[in-house]
Amino acid sequence: MQAGENFRPERSAMRLRGLKVWGLALAVALVGGGATLLAPTFAKTSGSLKLTGLSAPVTVTRDGHGVPRIRADNGDSAFFALGFVHAQDRFFQMELMRRAGAGRLAEMLGAPALDMDRYMRRLGIYRLAEAQAKAASPELKSRLKAYADGVNAWIDETAWPRTVEFLALRHTPEPWRPADSLVWGKLMALRLAGNWRTERLRLDMLARLSPEQVDFLWPPYPGDAPTAFPGVPGGGSGLAAFPALDWDPRSAGAPGTASNAWALSGARTSTGKPFLANDPHLEFRAPILWYLA
C-alpha cells in the first residue's frame, strides 16, 4: 500500500471546518470580552447618572457628530459637566499632556521619556501652573475645582480608566488637579513660542556681526522693538541657566511666520456686528487640539 492511499479528503475537510468554527468562536469571545472590559469607558449618551460633587442638575446632549451641549443652572455645574465629558472623550490625551507639562512622562512610558522630562522640569512650567492656581481669583479657583471634580467623577464612575492605552501601559492615573488644567495653556504657549530659537540665533549672530548686519540678514518683524527687563543681565549670560540642547539654527524658522487672523468692523458687515476670521497654523493630530462644547 502506498502512503497516499491513507489520505481521506472528507476527513481533512471536516477538520478544516472544525478549525474555522473554533477560530470564529475564539474571535467572538475576544471581541465580546474586550467590549465588556472597555464598555465602562465608552461615553454614556443616554440615561442619567448621579455623581458626587455636582451642585445642581445638568443636562448633556450630543448631536449627530458627538458634540456635547451642556445646560446647567450655574457655572460650577457647567464646568463639572465639561470636565466629565472631556474625560469621557479623551482622558488618555489629558493624562499625557499633564504628565508632559510636569516632567513625569517616564513614570508611564519608561526611560525613552527621561530626556523630555528633564527638559520640562528645567523649564518649570508645572510649578508656574501650581503658583497660578494658588494665586487665582476665588471665581477661577471655583471653576478649576469644579472642572477637576468632573474629571475625577468620571474616573470614579469607571472604577479606573480601562481604555486600551491604560491597559497596555498598566498605568493607573492620579486624581485630576486644578494645576493640571492650567498647564495645558502653558504647554500650548510653549508649543507656539518658537521665538526662543530665533533669539538664540540672533545672539549667536551678534557675536560675529554688527546689529545692522544681523537686521539685514534677519529683519525684525515690523513694529518689533527691544524689550528691556530690569535686573536681567545682558550679553546672553542668562543662557547658562537654559538647558543645553543640540539644535540646528535652521529650526528657528523664517521671521514673521505664525497663525494669521483678520477682522472687520461692524461698520463693514451686513449684520452690523464685528467679524473675526482666524487660521491657526497647527499640525494635524488625533484627537484634535480644540474641543467644541
C-alpha positions as CSV (number, residue, x, y, z in Angstrom):
1,M,0.0,0.0,0.0
2,Q,1.4,3.4,-0.9
3,A,1.4,6.3,1.6
4,G,-1.0,8.4,-0.3
5,E,-3.7,5.7,-0.1
6,N,-4.5,6.7,3.6
7,F,-5.5,10.3,2.6
8,R,-9.2,10.9,3.0
9,P,-10.4,14.3,1.7
10,E,-13.7,14.2,3.6
11,R,-11.8,13.9,7.0
12,S,-9.5,16.8,6.2
13,A,-12.4,18.9,5.2
14,M,-14.2,18.2,8.4
15,R,-11.1,19.1,10.4
16,L,-10.7,22.4,8.4
17,R,-14.4,23.2,9.1
18,G,-13.8,22.5,12.8
19,L,-10.8,24.8,13.0
20,K,-12.8,27.5,11.3
21,V,-15.7,27.1,13.8
22,W,-13.3,27.2,16.8
23,G,-11.4,30.2,15.3
24,L,-14.7,32.1,14.8
25,A,-15.8,31.2,18.4
26,L,-12.5,32.5,19.7
27,A,-12.7,35.7,17.8
28,V,-16.3,36.3,19.1
29,A,-15.1,35.6,22.6
30,L,-12.2,38.0,22.3
31,V,-14.3,40.8,20.8
32,G,-17.1,40.2,23.4
33,G,-14.7,40.1,26.3
34,G,-12.9,43.2,25.1
35,A,-16.2,45.1,24.7
36,T,-17.3,44.1,28.1
37,L,-14.0,45.2,29.6
38,L,-13.9,48.5,27.9
39,A,-17.7,49.3,28.0
40,P,-17.4,51.5,31.2
41,T,-15.1,53.9,29.3
42,F,-17.5,54.5,26.4
43,A,-19.2,57.8,26.5
44,K,-22.7,57.5,28.1
45,T,-25.0,59.3,25.7
46,S,-28.4,58.3,27.2
47,G,-30.0,57.8,30.6
48,S,-29.0,59.6,33.8
49,L,-26.1,59.5,36.3
50,K,-25.9,60.5,39.9
51,L,-22.5,62.0,40.5
52,T,-21.0,63.1,43.8
53,G,-19.9,66.7,43.8
54,L,-22.5,68.1,41.3
55,S,-24.2,71.0,42.9
56,A,-27.2,71.2,40.6
57,P,-28.8,69.1,37.8
58,V,-27.1,69.2,34.4
59,T,-28.3,68.1,31.0
60,V,-25.8,67.0,28.4
61,T,-27.0,66.2,24.9
62,R,-24.9,65.3,21.8
63,D,-25.6,66.0,18.2
64,G,-25.0,63.6,15.3
65,H,-21.3,64.3,15.4
66,G,-20.9,63.6,19.1
67,V,-20.5,67.3,20.0
68,P,-21.8,67.8,23.6
69,R,-24.2,70.6,24.6
70,I,-24.2,71.3,28.3
71,R,-27.2,73.0,30.0
72,A,-26.6,73.9,33.6
73,D,-28.1,76.2,36.3
74,N,-24.8,77.7,37.3
75,G,-21.2,78.0,36.2
76,D,-19.7,75.4,38.6
77,S,-22.1,72.8,37.4
78,A,-21.3,73.6,33.8
79,F,-17.6,73.2,34.4
80,F,-18.2,70.0,36.3
81,A,-20.0,68.6,33.3
82,L,-17.4,69.8,30.9
83,G,-14.7,68.0,32.9
84,F,-16.8,64.9,32.9
85,V,-17.4,64.8,29.1
86,H,-13.7,65.8,28.4
87,A,-12.6,62.8,30.4
88,Q,-15.2,60.6,28.6
89,D,-13.9,61.5,25.2
90,R,-10.1,62.0,25.6
91,F,-8.8,61.2,29.1
92,F,-5.7,59.5,27.8
93,Q,-4.7,62.6,25.9
94,M,-5.3,64.6,29.0
95,E,-3.1,62.3,31.1
96,L,-0.3,62.5,28.5
97,M,-0.4,66.3,28.4
98,R,-0.4,66.9,32.1
99,R,2.5,64.5,32.6
100,A,4.4,66.1,29.8
101,G,3.9,69.5,31.5
102,A,5.0,68.2,34.9
103,G,8.0,66.2,33.5
104,R,6.5,62.9,34.6
105,L,6.1,61.0,31.3
106,A,8.8,58.5,32.2
107,E,6.7,57.2,35.1
108,M,4.3,56.0,32.5
109,L,6.4,55.5,29.3
110,G,9.7,54.5,30.8
111,A,13.3,55.5,30.1
112,P,12.7,56.9,26.5
113,A,10.8,59.8,28.0
114,L,13.6,60.8,30.5
115,D,15.2,63.5,28.4
116,M,11.8,65.2,27.8
117,D,11.1,65.0,31.5
118,R,14.4,66.6,32.4
119,Y,13.8,69.4,29.9
120,M,10.3,70.1,31.1
121,R,11.4,70.2,34.7
122,R,14.1,72.7,33.9
123,L,11.5,74.9,32.3
124,G,9.3,74.5,35.4
125,I,6.0,75.3,33.7
126,Y,4.1,73.0,36.0
127,R,5.5,74.9,39.0
128,L,4.2,78.0,37.3
129,A,0.8,76.3,36.8
130,E,0.7,75.5,40.5
131,A,1.6,79.0,41.5
132,Q,-1.1,80.4,39.1
133,A,-3.7,78.1,40.7
134,K,-2.9,79.3,44.2
135,A,-3.0,83.0,43.1
136,A,-6.2,82.7,41.1
137,S,-9.3,84.7,41.9
138,P,-12.0,83.0,44.0
139,E,-14.2,82.6,40.9
140,L,-11.4,81.0,38.9
141,K,-10.5,78.7,41.7
142,S,-14.1,77.6,42.0
143,R,-14.3,76.9,38.2
144,L,-11.0,74.9,38.2
145,K,-12.1,72.8,41.2
146,A,-15.5,72.1,39.6
147,Y,-13.8,71.0,36.4
148,A,-11.3,68.8,38.3
149,D,-14.2,67.3,40.3
150,G,-16.0,66.4,37.0
151,V,-12.9,64.7,35.6
152,N,-12.5,62.8,38.9
153,A,-16.2,61.8,38.8
154,W,-15.6,60.1,35.5
155,I,-12.5,58.3,36.9
156,D,-14.6,57.1,39.9
157,E,-17.5,56.2,37.7
158,T,-15.4,53.8,35.6
159,A,-13.6,52.4,38.6
160,W,-10.4,53.3,36.7
161,P,-9.9,54.3,33.1
162,R,-9.7,50.9,31.4
163,T,-9.0,52.2,28.0
164,V,-6.8,50.2,25.7
165,E,-3.9,52.7,26.2
166,F,-4.0,52.4,30.0
167,L,-4.4,48.7,29.9
168,A,-1.4,48.3,27.6
169,L,0.8,50.6,29.8
170,R,-0.6,49.1,33.0
171,H,-1.0,52.6,34.3
172,T,-3.5,53.9,36.8
173,P,-3.9,57.7,36.7
174,E,-3.9,60.0,39.7
175,P,-6.8,62.4,40.5
176,W,-7.0,65.5,38.4
177,R,-5.8,68.8,40.0
178,P,-6.5,72.4,39.1
179,A,-2.9,72.9,38.0
180,D,-3.3,70.0,35.5
181,S,-5.8,72.2,33.7
182,L,-3.7,75.3,33.8
183,V,-0.5,73.6,32.5
184,W,-2.4,72.8,29.2
185,G,-2.3,76.5,28.4
186,K,1.4,76.8,29.2
187,L,2.1,73.8,27.0
188,M,0.2,75.5,24.2
189,A,2.2,78.7,24.8
190,L,5.5,76.7,24.7
191,R,4.4,74.9,21.5
192,L,3.9,78.3,19.8
193,A,6.9,80.1,21.4
194,G,9.4,79.3,18.7
195,N,10.9,82.7,19.2
196,W,13.4,81.5,21.7
197,R,15.2,79.7,18.9
198,T,15.2,83.0,16.9
199,E,16.5,84.9,19.9
200,R,19.3,82.4,20.4
201,L,20.2,82.5,16.7
202,R,20.3,86.3,16.7
203,L,22.5,86.3,19.8
204,D,25.0,83.9,18.1
205,M,25.0,86.1,15.1
206,L,25.6,89.3,17.1
207,A,28.8,87.7,18.5
208,R,30.2,87.8,14.9
209,L,28.2,90.6,13.2
210,S,27.1,94.1,13.8
211,P,23.4,94.8,14.7
212,E,22.9,96.3,11.3
213,Q,24.2,93.2,9.5
214,V,22.0,91.0,11.7
215,D,19.0,93.1,10.9
216,F,19.8,92.9,7.2
217,L,20.2,89.1,7.2
218,W,17.3,88.5,9.7
219,P,15.0,91.5,9.5
220,P,12.8,92.1,12.6
221,Y,9.1,91.9,12.2
222,P,7.6,95.4,11.6
223,G,6.7,97.0,14.8
224,D,9.0,94.9,16.9
225,A,11.1,96.8,19.4
226,P,13.6,95.7,22.1
227,T,12.0,95.0,25.4
228,A,14.2,95.7,28.5
229,F,13.7,93.8,31.7
230,P,15.2,95.4,34.8
231,G,17.6,93.1,36.7
232,V,18.2,90.7,33.9
233,P,21.9,90.5,33.0
234,G,22.8,91.3,29.4
235,G,25.2,89.8,27.0
236,G,23.4,86.4,26.9
237,S,24.7,85.4,30.3
238,G,21.2,84.1,31.2
239,L,21.7,81.3,28.6
240,A,23.9,79.5,31.1
241,A,20.7,78.6,33.1
242,F,19.0,77.3,29.9
243,P,19.2,73.6,29.3
244,A,21.9,72.6,26.8
245,L,20.2,71.5,23.6
246,D,21.5,70.1,20.4
247,W,19.8,72.3,17.9
248,D,20.0,73.3,14.2
249,P,19.8,77.1,13.6
250,R,17.5,76.3,10.6
251,S,14.9,75.2,13.2
252,A,14.5,78.9,14.1
253,G,12.2,79.2,11.0
254,A,11.5,82.3,8.9
255,P,10.7,85.6,10.6
256,G,7.0,86.6,10.8
257,T,5.6,83.1,10.3
258,A,2.6,82.2,12.5
259,S,-1.1,81.8,12.6
260,N,-3.0,84.6,11.0
261,A,-6.2,86.5,11.7
262,W,-8.1,89.3,10.2
263,A,-11.1,91.3,11.4
264,L,-13.8,93.6,10.1
265,S,-15.5,96.3,11.9
266,G,-19.3,96.1,12.3
267,A,-19.5,99.1,10.1
268,R,-18.3,96.9,7.2
269,T,-20.6,93.9,7.7
270,S,-24.2,93.3,6.7
271,T,-25.2,92.4,10.3
272,G,-23.5,95.4,11.9
273,K,-21.5,93.1,14.1
274,P,-17.7,92.7,14.0
275,F,-16.3,89.7,12.1
276,L,-13.2,87.8,13.1
277,A,-11.6,85.1,10.9
278,N,-8.6,83.0,12.1
279,D,-6.4,80.4,10.6
280,P,-4.4,78.6,13.2
281,H,-1.2,77.1,11.7
282,L,-1.1,73.9,13.8
283,E,-0.2,70.3,13.0
284,F,-2.8,67.6,12.4
285,R,-3.4,65.4,15.4
286,A,-6.0,63.0,16.8
287,P,-7.7,63.8,19.0
288,I,-7.6,67.4,17.7
289,L,-6.4,70.2,19.9
290,W,-9.7,72.0,20.2
291,Y,-12.9,70.6,21.7
292,L,-16.3,72.0,20.8
293,A,-18.8,72.1,23.5
